[in-house]
Each structure stands twice: as structure tokens, then as C-alpha cells.
């Protein structure tokens, strides 16, 4: 039984206030599902370095993203805010509202050296004339690429080694692994170990178990292994410098794997993230996982609290520091997520507690087939072939389903893949009503809206090809209520 944590500064470990400020590193994967690491039970993944961090740190078993979409998710992580409270950044490729604070800028002001190496994808509007932008975020920023490595991690070790000494550091190390393109296949070298083989991969029930899909999954897992390898090199450098013990490390991803019924989905296959924390001087009962519900908007206030920097009023998350002391406490009762435009018109919202998932869909006439790069994949092509043959299973049909249910409700504990929609079931009437009411409350209190004119499709839903119409932007969710100026987090 989890114990509810009452927010009281007196309950935080006193050592945090007296100790040296910790260094902090975020290792962020691009398009990797939560169960594609060995420490989360994958029988395919080869991730020894991430597994070691989990074994000596804290593995979070119920961690959720706010969006299964690259830039909205990253912007949410770095501001500690829900996507619709970030202005245009609720949709893919759109910028954050100019006045919102990215938490590394607060660390920088507090004396940290801050660097981003790899994928950024967090643009921000320029301030209107006469207004002042928030403090500078990064002392250093680079793409993380060189001629032999386009995966975003080429400079991680060098940055760790050559950083200014005598001051704490914050590194946002963001790989392009495992975004489609599968460049790890052609940039592979022996240090990564053998490539993954198609006969060893696990095919989820909503994909077709054929050679094309297995080859696709094997290439994907090569990307995951390469990401893990460069984490290992960085950890080795921290050890050599004698600073690993006081470095708070988080490993996570921005969204689920780039396959059908994963990336962009509100279901766990898209929205659940692996989250591993490692901090020898700050985590008690190391190696013991936690099932406490967490959201990635909680990471910003956690890092600031660990650094002794006050969190700004704009942040809607809660600190996870209590879970470093005791993995059994509860820091939040609900986690909320969004599905907004990502190549295709969409509006979905979800709420989770520690057992159930409830979601709503305000564009039920449209399928949730996944982003355009997934639609162009060999895995999707295999599904399309089976669809034409009329041989899809129920799980596989969900990729093409239209119209979709306007509401879905799942008992995640007994249905981990969320394949059995229980919406309207008499057995769970009260639970469904409760979660529906809390989701409605959250939408109201955080200023969420359903614009009549959402951003439309810019890619073909059948073949994933560009419609060549540019991006005729619609109205962003929350824009009508100026939700980017609302800081209230709603129920949590």
C-alpha cells in the first residue's frame, strides 16, 4: 500500500540542504517505448548500462509522458507544464510561448554550467517588442553529430570531460536514437556488440509477425543498444572524474517507439515511458523500484529541489524527491496526457490512476494510425496487406479503426496492452464516472479547449506521403482561454 506524501518541506531529507549541489544529466531517447529496455523486462533489448543504473538507483514503473509526440513532450519536460499550457507547443514543431521558463535557465542563474548536446526540438517564440525574454538557457549547445555518428551522442563524453571545473553542471543529452531512418544500422561498429537479429525480437500483438516487421524491429533495437552504449561511455567518464556519486541521472524517452499503435497514442504503448534515476548520494534503498504514479512534468521541480533552487509558479508538476527516500510514498494520484496534431488532425485526452486508464477522443471519425513516418514503415505496410486480405486480428484492426470510440476505459493491471475497452461496463461504472469527472475538472482548471478548427492533416493517412500543403495551422488547444498564462495544475 502506497502512503500519501503530504507536501511539507520538513519531510525532505536534511542532507539535501547541506550537501554539495548535485550535477544533473538527462539522457533522453527519441521514440523508445518503456518496455524496450532489459531492466523493464524486454527479452530483446541489450541495454546493460541503463540496466546497471536501474539496479543501483530507482526504476519508476508507472511513469507517464504528457504527449507521445516529440516537441510537445520535450517542451513539457523542460517547462514542467502540460502541452496545452505551453501555447502553440502543444502541437508538433510549434514554439513555446515566449514568457515560459525552461528550468535549466534557473540552474544556470544559480551557478550551473548548462549544455544541450543532441536533439533540441524545443523552439520558443521571441518576446514582443518591449518585453524581456527569460534568462538564457544554455552555456553550450550542439547537435551531437559528427561525420561518423548522426545519433546525437557524438559529443557527450567530450562535453563531460572538458566542462568547466569548479561548478555543478546540467547536461541535456538527447539522442536521435531511435527515430526512424535507422542510421545505427549503417554506422554500426564492433563496440556495440552484435546487431539484433529478427528471430530474437518480440512482436507486439498489434503488429504482424512477419520478416518485414521483424527486420524493422531489429533495426529499431539496434538504435536502442547504441543509445545505451553512449550512456555507458559517459558514466565511465563520470567515474574517472570521481563525480558519479553526486550526479543525479535520469534516463527517459520523449514518446513510444515509431511503430503502429505506439508513437502519438494515449495508450501505454505510446505514453508510458521508462524512467530510471541514479544518484548514489541522494537515493536510499537503491535498486528498489517504485510503482508510485509519476508524470514527466515532475522532473523539472525535482531537479530544482535537489539543487536548492525554488521552482517558479509556472510549473505544474510535483517534486519526486520523496520517492528517493521511500519508494512506497505517493506523490500524485493522477497523470494526464494529450494527443494533439502530429502530422494528422487529432484531439485526445487521458487520465490515469495506478490501475485504470480513461481517455476521450474529440475526433472519433478519424483513425489513430500513427505518425507519417510510421505509416511509411514496413511494419505498417504488412498491416495494410493483411487489412486488404481481411485477415487482421482485433488488436491489429485497431490501427485502422474509424470511427473510434469517443471514450475508452481500461483496467491496465489486467489488460496491460489495453486491448479490451471497458467503457460503459456495469462492473466499473463508478470508477469510469469518477475518472471522467476528474478529467473534466482538469480540463476546466487548466484552461484546455477543443478548437473547432484544429490543424488539419498534412500527410496522407493511407501511405504517409506529404499532401504538399505546408502546415496550415489551426487554433491550438487552450489558446481561446490563454492557457499558457494559467499555472494551476488541476487535480493531482
TORKOLBA-517888 format. One line per 3 residues: number of its first residue (from 1); their letters; for each residue z, y, x of C-alpha. Coordinates in steps of 0.1 Angstrom, whole numbers. Each point is the difference from the previous one (the first is absolute). Layout:
N
NUM	a	Z,Y,X  ...
# end
This chain:
492
1	xxx	0,0,0  -10,34,14  26,27,1
4	xxx	-10,34,-12  2,26,27  13,34,-11
7	xxx	-14,28,20  29,13,20  -2,12,36
10	xxx	34,-15,7  -15,-35,-4  -25,5,28
13	xxx	9,-15,34  20,25,20  -18,-12,32
16	xxx	-32,16,-13  14,34,3  14,-4,34
19	xxx	-28,-20,16  -30,12,19  -29,9,-23
22	xxx	-22,-31,-4  -36,-1,9  -22,-11,-29
25	xxx	-34,-18,-2  -20,-9,-31  -25,-27,5
28	xxx	-24,2,-30  -26,-26,-7  -31,9,-20
31	xxx	-7,-23,-30  24,-29,7  18,-18,-27
34	xxx	38,-7,2  -3,-38,3  -25,0,29
37	xxx	27,-1,27  17,-30,13  35,14,-8
40	xxx	-10,2,-37  -10,-36,-1  -37,2,8
43	xxx	-14,-33,12  -31,17,14  13,31,17
46	xxx	8,1,37  24,29,3  26,-9,26
49	xxx	10,35,9  6,12,-36  18,-33,-6
52	xxx	23,7,29  8,35,-13  9,-15,-33
55	xxx	21,-27,16  21,26,18  -2,28,-26
58	xxx	-3,2,-38  -28,-14,-21  -4,17,-34
61	xxx	-11,-26,-26  -5,24,-29  -17,31,15
64	xxx	-27,18,-20  -26,26,6  -6,29,-23
67	xxx	-38,-5,2  -22,-29,12  -25,25,13
70	xxx	-2,13,36  4,38,0  22,3,-32
73	xxx	23,-27,15  3,17,34  5,34,-15
76	xxx	28,-14,-22  17,-17,30  -1,32,21
79	xxx	13,23,-27  24,-23,-18  -17,9,-33
82	xxx	-19,-18,-27  -38,4,2  -4,21,-32
85	xxx	27,23,15  -21,6,31  -28,19,-18
88	xxx	-36,-11,6  13,-26,25  7,-23,-30
91	xxx	-37,-10,4  -18,-15,31  -11,25,26
94	xxx	14,30,-17  25,23,18  37,6,-5
97	xxx	11,32,-16  4,26,28  37,6,-5
100	xxx	13,-36,3  19,-11,30  -9,-29,22
103	xxx	33,-14,13  -11,-2,37  -2,38,0
106	xxx	37,1,-7  7,-24,28  -21,21,23
109	xxx	20,31,-9  31,-20,7  -11,-7,36
112	xxx	-21,-31,-4  -33,-6,18  -24,-10,-28
115	xxx	-33,-18,4  -26,-17,-22  -23,-25,15
118	xxx	-25,-19,-21  -10,6,-36  11,33,-15
121	xxx	-16,4,-35  27,25,-11  -19,33,-4
124	xxx	17,30,-13  -12,32,-18  1,33,19
127	xxx	25,24,-14  -13,28,-22  -3,34,17
130	xxx	34,15,5  19,-33,0  14,-19,30
133	xxx	-7,-37,5  28,-24,8  9,-5,37
136	xxx	-24,-18,23  2,-38,-4  -13,-14,32
139	xxx	4,8,37  -28,-24,7  -26,-17,-21
142	xxx	-29,-24,9  -22,-26,-17  15,-29,19
145	xxx	-35,-11,9  -20,-6,32  -33,-17,9
148	xxx	16,-35,-1  24,5,-29  -8,16,-33
151	xxx	31,-14,-16  22,31,4  25,-14,24
154	xxx	-17,6,34  24,28,10  33,-13,-14
157	xxx	14,-13,33  -12,30,20  16,25,-24
160	xxx	32,-20,1  0,0,38  -11,36,6
163	xxx	20,17,-27  22,30,10  33,-14,12
166	xxx	34,14,-9  -7,4,-37  -2,-24,-29
169	xxx	-34,-9,-13  -17,-9,-33  -33,-19,1
172	xxx	-23,-7,-29  -20,-29,13  -26,-8,-26
175	xxx	-26,-27,6  -33,-4,-17  7,-37,-2
178	xxx	-7,-16,-24  -25,24,-17  -34,-15,-6
181	xxx	-26,0,27  20,-28,18  -5,16,34
184	xxx	27,-23,15  -26,-29,-2  -23,17,24
187	xxx	27,16,21  21,-31,4  14,-10,34
190	xxx	20,-30,12  34,19,0  -1,-1,-38
193	xxx	-1,-38,0  -25,-21,-18  -19,14,-30
196	xxx	11,-11,-34  -20,-29,-14  -13,-2,-36
199	xxx	15,-34,-5  36,13,6  0,30,-24
202	xxx	17,0,-34  -22,10,-28  18,18,-29
205	xxx	-7,-12,-35  -20,30,-10  -26,-6,27
208	xxx	-26,-28,4  8,-27,25  -33,-2,18
211	xxx	-12,5,35  -11,36,-5  35,10,-13
214	xxx	18,-20,27  -21,17,27  8,33,-15
217	xxx	38,-8,-1  -1,-13,36  -15,33,13
220	xxx	26,19,-20  28,-20,17  -15,7,34
223	xxx	6,37,-8  36,-7,-9  6,-19,32
226	xxx	-16,28,21  24,25,-17  29,-22,8
229	xxx	-11,-3,37  0,37,6  34,3,-17
232	xxx	12,-25,26  -13,20,29  17,31,-13
235	xxx	33,-19,-4  -3,-13,36  -4,36,12
238	xxx	31,11,-19  20,-28,15  -12,9,35
241	xxx	12,36,-6  33,-12,-13  -4,19,-33
244	xxx	-7,-28,-25  36,-4,-11  1,36,-13
247	xxx	-35,0,-15  -3,-3,-38  -32,-19,-7
250	xxx	-17,-6,-34  -30,-23,-5  -18,4,-32
253	xxx	-35,4,-16  -17,27,-21  -13,-25,-26
256	xxx	-10,-36,-7  -28,-20,17  -35,13,-7
259	xxx	-9,-29,-22  -6,-4,-38  32,3,-20
262	xxx	20,15,29  -7,35,13  3,27,-27
265	xxx	18,-24,-23  35,7,-16  8,-37,3
268	xxx	19,-13,31  -32,-11,17  -8,37,3
271	xxx	32,19,-3  27,-21,18  3,7,37
274	xxx	15,-18,29  28,23,13  18,-10,32
277	xxx	27,22,16  13,-5,36  28,21,15
280	xxx	25,-19,21  26,29,1  -4,8,-37
283	xxx	-5,-33,-19  30,-23,-7  -4,-37,-8
286	xxx	-33,1,18  -24,-27,-12  13,-1,-35
289	xxx	-27,11,-25  6,22,-31  -13,-5,-35
292	xxx	11,35,-10  -28,19,-17  -15,27,21
295	xxx	-29,25,-1  -19,14,29  10,35,-12
298	xxx	34,-10,13  -12,-1,36  -1,37,6
301	xxx	36,7,-11  11,-31,20  -14,13,32
304	xxx	13,35,-5  35,-13,-8  -1,-22,31
307	xxx	-10,30,21  27,22,-16  -26,23,-16
310	xxx	5,12,-36  -26,-13,-24  -19,29,-18
313	xxx	3,2,-38  -37,-10,-3  8,-36,9
316	xxx	3,-24,-29  11,-31,19  35,-12,10
319	xxx	13,-10,34  0,-37,9  27,4,26
322	xxx	26,-18,-22  -22,-31,3  2,1,37
325	xxx	38,-5,-4  -1,-24,-29  -32,-18,-12
328	xxx	17,-7,-33  4,35,-13  -24,16,-26
331	xxx	-15,33,8  -24,2,-29  -5,-18,-33
334	xxx	-37,8,-5  -31,5,20  -30,18,-15
337	xxx	-37,-2,11  -33,15,-9  -37,-9,-2
340	xxx	-22,30,1  -36,6,11  -11,-21,30
343	xxx	-38,-2,-2  3,-7,-37  16,18,-30
346	xxx	34,-13,-7  35,8,-13  28,-25,1
349	xxx	38,3,4  26,-27,6  37,-5,2
352	xxx	19,-28,17  36,-11,1  12,-29,21
355	xxx	-16,-26,-24  -26,15,-23  -33,21,3
358	xxx	-12,21,-29  -32,20,2  -22,21,-22
361	xxx	-37,7,2  -16,31,-15  -35,-11,8
364	xxx	1,-35,-14  -37,-1,-7  -7,-1,37
367	xxx	5,-30,23  23,1,30  -24,-17,24
370	xxx	13,16,32  -14,27,23  -37,3,10
373	xxx	4,-17,34  17,-30,-17  -28,-1,-26
376	xxx	-26,-2,28  19,-29,17  -10,-36,3
379	xxx	32,-9,-19  -10,21,-30  -36,-14,2
382	xxx	14,-35,-3  19,10,-31  -31,17,-15
385	xxx	-20,-32,5  27,-21,-18  0,26,-28
388	xxx	-37,-4,-4  5,-37,-1  28,3,-26
391	xxx	24,-19,22  27,25,8  36,-10,-4
394	xxx	23,22,-21  15,16,32  -35,7,14
397	xxx	-12,15,-33  26,27,3  -21,17,26
400	xxx	-27,7,-25  21,3,-32  -10,28,-23
403	xxx	14,11,-23  33,-5,17  34,0,-17
406	xxx	14,35,-5  34,-14,10  10,-29,23
409	xxx	34,-16,5  10,-26,25  30,-21,10
412	xxx	-7,3,37  28,-24,9  -17,-28,-19
415	xxx	-36,12,3  -3,15,36  -38,4,-3
418	xxx	3,17,-34  -25,-22,-17  18,-3,-34
421	xxx	2,32,-20  31,-1,-22  -6,34,-17
424	xxx	10,-4,-36  19,-32,6  30,-4,-23
427	xxx	20,-15,28  0,32,20  -3,27,-27
430	xxx	31,19,10  -7,0,37  -36,11,-6
433	xxx	11,28,-23  26,12,25  -24,1,29
436	xxx	-27,17,-21  26,27,-10  11,6,36
439	xxx	-37,2,11  -6,26,-27  31,19,11
442	xxx	-11,0,36  -35,13,-9  15,28,-20
445	xxx	27,10,25  -24,0,30  -28,19,-18
448	xxx	-25,-28,-2  -30,5,-23  -31,-20,-11
451	xxx	-29,25,4  -28,-4,-25  -25,5,28
454	xxx	9,-22,30  -21,-3,31  -29,-24,-10
457	xxx	-15,-30,18  -19,9,32  -9,-36,8
460	xxx	-17,-27,-21  25,-25,-14  -23,-30,3
463	xxx	-12,3,36  22,27,15  -29,22,11
466	xxx	3,38,-1  -12,17,-31  -11,29,23
469	xxx	16,26,-23  25,14,25  36,2,-13
472	xxx	0,20,-32  38,4,-1  18,-1,-33
475	xxx	34,14,-8  28,-16,21  29,-18,-18
478	xxx	29,25,-3  -22,30,7  4,14,-35
481	xxx	38,1,5  -1,12,36  17,-33,10
484	xxx	-3,9,37  28,25,-7  22,-25,-18
487	xxx	26,-16,23  20,-20,-25  -3,-37,7
490	xxx	5,-13,-35  21,-31,-6  8,-22,31
# end
